Amino acid sequence: MTTTLAPPLSTRRERVAWYLYDFGNSAYASVVYLAVYSTYFKQVVVGGAEGSRLWGLAIGIALLIVAVIAPVLGALADFSGAKKRFLLSFSFLAIAFTGLLFFVQQGDVFLGMLFFILAEIGYRSSQVFYDGFLPELARPEEMGKVSGIGWAIGSAGGVIALLIILPLVLMFPGTFTVRLAMVITAAFWLLSTIPLILRLPERARKKALPAGDTYFSVAVKQVAHTVRTAGRFREMTKFMLAFLVYGAGVAIALEFAAIIGAVLFGMSQQLIIVFAIVVQVTNVIGAYAFGMLVERIGAKPTLIASLLAMIGVVLWLYFNNSQLGFILIGAAAGIAMAGVQSVSRTMVGLFAPAGQSAEFFGFFTMVGRIAFWIGPAVFGFLAAELALLYEGRGVAVEPAEQQGLRLAILAIALFLLIGLAIALTVNEKKARQAALTQQAEAALSGPLASAPVLVEADE
């Protein structure tokens, strides 16, 4: 008996173009978030504990805006067939303001926050449309592999960007080199976007608009309909709730890694860059390995494994007392976080009905941004209050800040544990079947019927 394999949804060149975009925009995450600008803003632009508070505030403002606009933008892109146009528009916004961070110097607090917020909005919003291409590039059975490869190549891009910047920081120490790193990052991202511009087509087609409606009004109706019927799409709803909770833990680890390294372990800017390189290198390994694991054992078991690994890493961090230990923790965290993040993206691709991928990734992004706002806000509040508590007991300011920060690390483990408990209740098989059912119903109906009417069979 001969088995006929289904033809691939995309060509190798199209997938490479998609991978290379992630290769470029991961430089932003590595340089701005993980290694360079976060510590520069805290220590140089602002200085002292106030720098941490304002850094968290800037992140919160940007992510709140993205959380509000992402679902509408996703629905708009799906209905108008314009994911690529939106992806490039937000990418260019982020690239421009990343480069403009070069002009932020000591005391330029407002400018430093404003440019970062605009870059962050562009970066986070572009991910909605980038992720929305995944169901057009890969079939369900290969989605985990393609997503994992994309994540791995993206992490490799972050490593290369840091390897370009590290020698400059070592040879020419000072704030000018740190600021120049922002220009290098913007150029790196721009160049990596060119293959996507040239080789990745927009496969989605415009849908006929009902009389009297515009793309925006239809998008708003789609989003409202999805919210009203979300309770009927039980497995996706449970997954999103789990992602909201464990995502808050991941957000703390990502957004405060450099600050934890500097405050708890006295790491210099150069050592923090080395730490970030280690994280990104192991991120490549983790993304590829967990992507392969999805194909072997399924998405949910792979997600559970990565969450358990992440919990172990956080507990290790709590008891660690050395710079070397912190770097080794970064290596383990890179593997675990790659699994959590890339497999979560894969699960949305598997659970989303065809034709609404960008809309559902828009909701995924909205939930993620809320998580990335909640986690750091809780962590920052706990660390600050605990530091004040220790000061009130007669502990000096610096040791009090260190002790408060260390105790607050346990909040990361708590978020991950609660998220894990919720994720264990998700039925992957039912969620995927619901997406197929919705797809079949949409194919038999008119354009607006493709708004998610998400029904799953009872147990």
C-alpha positions in Angstrom: 0.0 0.0 0.0 1.4 3.4 -1.0 1.1 6.4 1.3 0.8 9.7 -0.4 2.3 12.6 1.6 0.4 15.9 1.5 2.4 18.6 -0.3 4.0 21.2 2.0 2.0 24.4 2.6 5.1 26.6 1.9 8.4 26.5 0.1 11.8 26.3 1.8 12.6 29.9 0.8 9.4 31.1 2.4 10.1 29.4 5.6 13.7 30.6 5.6 12.4 34.2 5.1 10.1 33.7 8.1 12.9 32.3 10.2 15.3 35.1 9.4 12.8 37.7 10.5 12.9 36.1 14.0 16.7 36.0 13.6 16.6 39.8 13.4 14.0 40.9 15.9 15.4 38.6 18.6 18.4 41.0 18.6 16.0 43.6 20.1 14.9 41.2 22.9 18.6 40.3 23.7 20.1 43.8 23.6 17.3 46.1 24.7 15.6 43.8 27.2 18.0 41.1 28.4 21.5 42.6 28.4 22.1 46.2 27.7 19.4 48.9 27.7 17.5 47.7 30.8 20.6 48.1 33.0 21.7 51.3 31.2 18.3 52.8 31.8 18.3 51.8 35.5 21.8 52.7 36.4 22.7 55.6 34.1 19.6 57.3 32.7 17.8 57.2 36.1 20.0 55.7 38.8 19.2 53.9 42.0 16.0 52.0 43.0 13.9 54.5 41.1 15.4 53.2 37.9 13.9 49.8 38.5 10.5 51.3 39.3 10.4 53.4 36.1 11.7 50.5 34.0 8.7 48.5 35.2 6.4 51.4 34.6 7.6 51.8 31.0 7.1 48.1 30.3 3.7 48.2 31.9 2.5 51.2 29.7 3.7 49.6 26.5 2.3 46.2 27.2 -1.1 47.6 28.3 -1.4 49.4 25.0 -0.5 46.3 23.1 -2.9 44.2 25.1 -5.7 46.5 24.1 -5.0 46.8 20.4 -3.6 43.3 19.6 -6.9 41.4 19.3 -8.5 44.1 17.1 -5.4 44.3 14.9 -5.3 40.5 14.6 -9.0 40.3 13.5 -8.4 43.2 11.1 -5.4 41.5 9.5 -7.4 38.2 9.1 -10.3 39.9 7.5 -8.4 42.3 5.2 -5.7 39.8 4.3 -3.0 42.2 5.3 -0.9 40.4 7.9 2.3 41.2 6.1 1.5 44.9 5.8 0.8 45.2 9.5 3.9 43.1 10.4 6.2 45.4 8.4 4.5 48.6 9.7 5.0 47.7 13.3 8.5 46.4 12.6 9.6 49.6 11.1 8.1 51.5 14.1 10.2 49.4 16.5 13.3 49.5 14.4 13.2 53.3 14.1 12.7 53.9 17.9 15.3 51.3 18.8 17.8 53.3 16.8 16.7 56.5 18.4 17.6 55.1 21.8 21.1 56.1 20.9 20.2 59.7 21.8 19.1 58.8 25.3 21.7 59.9 27.9 22.0 60.4 31.6 19.0 62.4 32.9 16.9 61.9 29.8 14.3 59.9 31.7 11.2 61.0 29.7 12.9 60.5 26.4 14.3 57.1 27.4 10.9 55.9 28.5 9.0 57.4 25.5 11.4 55.9 22.8 11.4 52.5 24.6 7.6 52.4 24.9 7.2 53.1 21.2 9.8 50.5 20.2 8.2 48.0 22.6 4.7 48.6 21.1 6.1 48.0 17.6 8.1 44.9 18.7 5.2 43.3 20.6 2.5 44.2 18.0 4.6 42.8 15.1 4.7 39.4 16.9 0.9 39.1 16.5 1.3 39.1 12.7 4.5 37.2 12.6 3.0 34.3 14.6 -0.2 34.5 12.5 1.9 33.3 9.5 2.7 30.0 11.2 -0.6 28.1 10.2 0.0 29.2 6.6 3.6 27.8 6.6 3.1 24.5 8.4 0.5 21.7 8.6 -0.6 20.8 12.2 1.6 17.7 12.3 4.8 19.8 11.5 3.8 23.0 13.3 5.8 22.1 16.4 8.9 21.5 14.4 8.6 24.6 12.3 7.9 26.8 15.4 10.8 25.3 17.2 13.2 25.9 14.3 12.0 29.5 14.1 12.5 30.0 17.8 16.0 28.4 17.6 17.1 30.6 14.7 15.7 33.6 16.4 17.7 32.8 19.5 20.8 32.4 17.3 20.2 35.9 16.0 20.2 37.3 19.5 23.5 35.5 20.2 25.1 36.9 17.1 23.9 40.5 17.9 25.4 40.2 21.4 28.7 38.8 20.0 29.0 41.8 17.8 28.4 44.2 20.7 30.4 42.5 23.4 33.9 43.1 21.9 32.9 46.8 21.4 31.9 47.1 25.1 35.2 45.4 26.2 37.4 47.5 23.9 35.6 50.8 24.3 33.9 50.9 27.7 31.5 53.8 28.4 28.0 54.9 27.7 28.7 55.8 24.0 29.3 52.2 23.1 26.2 51.2 25.0 24.2 53.7 23.0 25.8 52.6 19.8 24.5 49.1 20.5 21.0 50.4 20.0 21.9 51.5 16.4 23.6 48.2 15.7 20.5 46.4 16.9 18.2 48.4 14.7 20.3 47.8 11.6 20.6 44.1 12.4 16.8 43.8 12.6 16.2 45.8 9.5 18.6 43.7 7.4 17.1 40.5 8.6 13.6 41.7 7.5 14.6 42.0 3.9 14.1 38.3 3.0 10.6 38.4 4.4 9.7 41.5 2.4 10.9 39.8 -0.8 10.0 36.1 -0.4 7.1 35.6 2.0 3.8 36.2 0.2 0.5 37.1 1.9 -1.7 34.0 1.2 -4.8 35.3 3.0 -7.4 36.8 0.7 -9.6 39.8 1.4 -13.1 38.8 2.6 -16.1 40.5 1.1 -17.4 43.2 3.5 -21.1 43.2 4.5 -22.9 46.4 3.3 -22.3 49.3 5.5 -19.3 47.8 7.3 -15.6 48.7 7.2 -12.6 46.4 8.0 -12.3 48.0 11.4 -16.0 47.6 12.3 -16.0 44.0 11.2 -12.8 43.3 13.1 -14.4 44.8 16.3 -17.5 42.6 15.7 -15.3 39.5 15.3 -13.5 40.3 18.5 -16.7 41.0 20.4 -18.2 37.7 19.2 -15.1 35.8 20.2 -15.2 37.2 23.7 -19.0 36.4 24.0 -18.5 32.8 22.9 -15.1 32.2 24.6 -16.8 30.1 27.3 -17.9 27.6 24.7 -14.3 27.1 23.6 -13.4 25.5 26.9 -10.0 24.0 26.2 -8.5 27.1 24.6 -9.9 29.2 27.4 -8.2 27.0 30.0 -5.0 27.1 28.1 -5.1 30.9 27.9 -5.8 31.1 31.6 -2.8 28.8 32.3 -0.6 30.9 29.9 -1.7 34.1 31.7 -0.5 32.7 35.1 2.7 30.9 34.1 3.5 33.6 31.6 3.7 36.1 34.5 6.5 34.0 36.0 8.4 33.8 32.7 8.0 37.6 32.3 9.7 38.2 35.6 12.6 36.0 34.7 13.1 37.7 31.4 12.5 41.3 32.4 14.5 41.3 35.7 17.3 38.9 34.8 19.9 41.7 34.3 18.7 43.5 37.4 18.9 40.3 39.5 22.4 39.7 38.2 23.6 43.2 39.0 21.9 43.5 42.4 22.3 40.0 43.9 25.6 39.0 42.3 27.4 42.2 41.5 27.7 41.5 37.8 29.2 44.1 35.5 27.7 45.1 32.1 30.2 42.8 30.4 29.3 39.8 32.5 25.6 40.5 32.0 26.2 40.4 28.2 28.1 37.1 28.7 25.1 35.8 30.7 22.7 36.9 28.0 24.8 35.1 25.3 24.7 31.9 27.4 20.9 32.2 27.8 20.4 32.7 24.0 22.7 29.8 23.0 20.9 27.4 25.3 17.6 28.9 24.1 18.5 27.6 20.6 19.0 24.2 22.0 15.8 24.3 24.0 13.7 25.6 21.2 14.8 22.9 18.7 14.7 20.1 21.3 11.2 20.9 22.6 10.0 21.4 19.0 11.1 17.9 18.2 9.5 16.7 21.4 6.1 18.1 20.4 6.2 15.8 17.3 7.0 12.8 19.5 4.7 13.2 22.5 2.4 16.0 21.7 2.2 19.7 22.7 0.7 19.5 26.2 3.1 16.9 27.6 6.0 18.9 26.2 4.7 22.1 27.8 4.3 20.3 31.1 7.9 19.1 30.9 9.2 22.6 30.2 7.3 24.2 33.0 8.6 21.6 35.5 12.2 22.4 34.3 11.6 26.1 34.7 10.3 25.6 38.3 13.5 23.7 39.1 15.6 26.5 37.7 13.9 29.1 39.8 14.4 27.2 43.0 18.1 26.8 42.1 18.2 30.6 41.6 16.8 31.2 45.1 19.5 29.2 46.8 22.4 30.4 44.5 25.1 32.7 45.9 27.7 33.0 43.1 28.2 34.6 39.7 29.2 31.3 38.1 26.1 29.7 39.5 24.0 32.5 38.1 25.5 31.9 34.6 24.8 28.2 34.9 21.3 29.0 35.9 21.0 31.1 32.8 22.0 28.2 30.7 19.3 26.0 32.2 16.8 28.7 32.1 17.5 29.3 28.4 16.5 25.7 27.6 13.4 25.7 29.8 12.1 29.1 28.7 12.5 28.2 25.1 10.3 25.2 25.6 7.6 27.2 27.5 7.5 30.0 25.0 7.8 28.1 21.7 5.4 25.3 22.7 2.8 27.8 23.9 3.0 29.5 20.5 2.6 26.0 18.8 -0.5 25.2 20.9 -2.2 28.4 19.8 -1.5 27.5 16.2 -2.9 24.0 16.7 -6.0 25.2 18.6 -6.9 28.2 16.3 -9.5 27.6 13.5 -8.0 28.2 10.0 -8.8 31.7 8.8 -8.7 33.3 12.2 -5.1 32.6 13.0 -4.1 36.3 13.4 -7.1 37.0 15.5 -6.4 34.1 17.9 -2.7 35.0 18.0 -3.9 38.5 18.8 -5.7 37.2 21.8 -2.7 35.1 22.7 -0.6 38.3 22.5 -3.1 40.2 24.6 -3.0 37.5 27.3 0.8 37.4 27.1 1.1 41.2 27.5 -1.2 41.1 30.5 1.0 38.4 32.0 4.1 40.4 31.2 2.5 43.4 33.0 1.2 41.5 36.0 4.3 39.4 36.7 6.9 42.3 36.9 4.4 44.6 38.7 3.9 42.0 41.4 7.6 41.2 41.6 8.7 44.8 41.7 6.1 45.6 44.5 7.2 42.6 46.5 10.9 43.3 46.2 10.4 47.0 47.1 8.1 46.2 50.1 10.3 43.5 51.4 13.4 45.7 51.1 11.6 48.4 53.2 10.6 45.7 55.7 14.3 44.6 56.1 15.3 48.3 56.4 12.8 48.7 59.1 14.5 45.9 61.0 17.8 47.7 60.9 19.3 46.2 57.8 21.4 48.6 55.7 19.9 49.8 52.4 22.0 47.6 49.9 21.7 44.3 51.9 18.0 45.0 52.4 17.4 45.4 48.7 19.3 42.2 48.0 17.3 40.2 50.6 14.0 41.6 49.4 14.9 40.7 45.8 15.9 37.2 46.7 12.7 36.5 48.7 10.6 37.9 45.8 12.1 35.3 43.5 9.8 32.7 45.1 6.9 34.6 43.4 8.2 33.3 40.1 8.0 29.7 41.3 4.4 30.3 42.6 3.2 31.7 39.2 4.7 28.7 37.4 3.2 26.2 39.8 -0.3 27.6 39.5 0.0 27.9 35.8 1.2 24.3 35.6 -1.8 23.1 37.7 -4.2 24.8 35.2 -2.3 23.5 32.1 -2.7 19.9 33.4 -6.5 20.3 32.9 -6.3 21.2 29.2 -7.5 18.4 26.8 -5.3 18.9 23.7 -7.3 16.4 21.5 -10.6 18.2 22.2 -9.1 21.6 21.5 -7.7 20.5 18.1 -11.0 18.9 17.2 -12.9 22.1 18.1 -10.7 24.1 15.7 -11.4 21.6 12.9 -15.2 21.8 13.6 -15.1 25.6 13.5 -13.2 25.5 10.3 -15.8 23.2 8.7 -18.7 25.3 9.9 -17.0 28.5 8.6 -16.5 26.9 5.1 -20.2 26.3 4.8 -21.2 29.8 5.9 -20.7 33.4 4.9 -17.8 35.7 5.7 -19.0 36.8 9.1 -19.7 33.3 10.1 -16.0 32.8 10.2 -16.0 34.7 13.5 -15.2 32.1 16.1 -18.2 30.0 17.1 -16.2 27.6 19.2 -17.9 24.5 20.3 -16.4 21.4 22.0 -18.1 18.2 22.8 -18.8 17.4 26.5 -16.7 14.9 28.3 
